[in-house]
Structures are given as structure tokens and as C-alpha cells.
Amino acid sequence: MATKQRGRPRSFDREAALRQATLTFWEQGYEATSIADLTRVMGIAAPSLYAAFGDKRTLFDEVIEAYGTLFGGFGARALAEEPTARRVFARMLREAAKEYTEPGRPHGCMVLSAAENCSSPEVVAVLRDRRLRNVSEFRQRIQQDVDTGVLPADTDAAALARCTAAVIQGMSQQARDGASRTELEALAETAMRGWPEDPREA
């Protein structure tokens, strides 16, 4: 008599599951997303989730990294590819208008929205630190152009970096409130009018 083969654990697509978790945290925020929500959208049982990703907090850390790779990388690309700070941030704001209103996924920026009403000090701190790191990178890029004469010598790099970050954060919230891509593109163009001109072109 043939012996019954032991059942093998059902395999799953880890990247696809992580993407679904990212979309869920993005839409609902960290606090409102339950393990039941995650197992449902990821298509796995709770033991499999814990085995593959750890607990909810550990999974969220991985989700933040996945978000940057899948959806939030437009800022880093602009910083890496554009020759001047003005062109960096013009592109960044223009692409934010597109990315924050993309059909078929949550609107706005997950790094900004996921901490809403969050009672976890660790999660709040992780997201705050990421936002502050962005502002620091903005300041460094702007200061680089000040030092090389691309921007006027009296440009306040720190203030301009914070202003630009505030515009991006505002665009995220407005997208979540229903602003269209066209409306956000107009906002981006208005914001860039406040940027100092290259004195070499004056």
C-alpha cells in the first residue's frame, strides 16, 4: 500500500506579497493596518507572514524600503541625474505631481501618510528621520550650487531646502485630498518661480 506523501508548504511570491503589504500600509497607515488585513492582501496565513517577514513592525521596515524602490525613487533619481539643483527640484516636483496621483494605487507619499494617527514612537521616529534625511540631502545639493556659483552666494540653502520639502509634503496631502495631477503640476510651477536664478544667466 502506497504511503501518503506529506503535504508541502504552499509557496508564495515574496515580492508580490511585499508589494501588497506596501499598498495596504500606504492606504491605511501603520496603526490602522492589522495582521488580518496583511494576511488577506498578501495571500498567506499568519504563521507564514511571521516566518517570512517577522512581526508587523519588522515587516513595516521592509515595506518602507520597498516603497522607496517601487514608488518613491523619483526624488533620488532626480538628485543623481540632473546637473543643477534648480533642475533637480523642478523635475522632482513635476514627477511628484504624477506619482502622487497615479491611478490604481493610494495617492500621496507613504512616508508622509503612514504615520498618521500612529501611536508607535518607533514608527513615527523612523518616518521622521527619513523625512529629515531628505531635507539634509536637499540642503547639501543646493549648497553645492551656491558654492560653485550656480546659485547666488546669498542663497539660504537650509531655508530653500525646507521650503522645497514643505511643498512636496503639501503636494502629498493635497493629492490625498483629491487634487489632480494638473493642479499639482501648476503648484509645482508656482513653487519653482520662487527659486533664485542662476547669476551666470542674468
Secondary structure, DSSP 8 states (H G I E B T S, - for coil): -------------HHHHHHHHHHHHHHH-TTT--HHHHHHHHT--HHHHHHHH-SHHHHHHHHHHHHHHHTSTHHHHHHHH-SSHHHHHHHHHHHHHHHTT-TTS--S-HHHHTTTT---HHHHHHHHHHHHHHHHHHHHHHHHHHHTTSS-TT--HHHHHHHHHHHHHHHHHHHHTT--HHHHHHHHHHHHTTS---GGG-
